[in-house]
Amino acid sequence: MNEITYQNLTSIASLFRVVGHPSRLQIISLLEENPKCVCEIASDLGLNKSVTSKHLAQLKKVGVIDMKKSGTQVMCSISMPCIITMIECAINPQKRVNTALPISLCRKGCE
């Protein structure tokens, strides 16, 4: 893995905080199938449009979704498809590919 800067780590932590909300995970799951407008998402989740819009704004801020205005509707779609893979991995951990690196002694001699 490439060297990760503190700025990268901060961005990653922000992404995980935003995605770590059950309603936002539901939104991602809904958008996996196809783009939807804000009113459809709100209806499917049983939330009001204002709350839904706030969740969507957070997802857009970290780059998970894209929002485009189409007439009077705002259409939302996934712009970070790897997030779906991450969620699937969390749901079905037994399907993970074992890519663990071999354990070797560190420079200090511990295991």
N, C-alpha and C positions, 0 to 999 in steps of 0.2 A: 504494500500500500504506500502511496506517496505520503510525504510528510504533510501533516495536517496543521495548519496555522490556528492560532487562537481565534482568529476571525471566522475561520471555517467552522470551528467547534461551536462558536456562539450561534452561527446560522443554523447548524444542525440541531442544537438544543432548542432553538426557537421553533423549528419545524416539528420536532417531537412534542413540544408543549402544545402546539396548535392541533396537531393530529390526535393527541391523546385525550380528546373529548368525545364521549359516546355519540353525541348528535353529529359531530363532524365526521366521525367514522361512518355513520349512517349515510350522510350526504355523499361521501366518497363512494360508498357501495351503490347508491342510487345512480350516480353518474357513470359508473363503470359500464353500464348497459348502453347508454346513449345520453347526449346532452339534454338538459331539461331547463325549463324556465324557473325562476324563483318561486312563482306561485305553485307550480307542480311539486317542487321540492317541499315547500311549506305544507301543502296538502298531504303529501305522502307521509311526512313525519308527524303530522298533527301539531305543527307549530304555527305561530302567527308569522306573517311575512317579515315583520321587523326583526324578530329574533333570528329567523332564517337568514336574513340579509347580513346580520352581524356575524353569524357563523361563516357565511360565504366570504365576507370581506377578510376574515382572518385566514381562511384557506387561500384566498387570492394573494394576500400579502406575502405568504411564504412560498408561493409558486405552485401550489398543488392543483389549483383550478384556474381556468381562464373564464372571463365573463365578457360577453359581447352583447351590445344592445341590438335588438331586432324589432324595429317599430316601437311599440310600448313595452315590449317584454325584454328582460335580460336573460340571455341564454348562458348556461353554465356548462362547462365541460372539463374533463380531466386534462391537465397539461403536464402532469408528472406521473406517467403510467407505472413507473417502478413502485409507486406507493401501493398500488394494488397487489403487486408481488409481495411487498413487505407485510401487508395485512393477511394475505393468504398464508404466508409463512408463519405468522403468529397464530392463525386459526388451526393450521395443520402442521405442527412442528415435526411430526413423523415423516413428512414428505421432504424435509430439508435434505439437501445434498451435503454429505459430510466433507467439508473442505477445510477441516481443522489442520493447522500446520503442526508438524511434528514438534514435540516438546524437546528442547535442548537446554543444556545448562547455560545460565546467563553468565555474564562476565564475573559476577561475584561468587559463582559456584553453587547457587541454589537451584532447585528444580522447579 
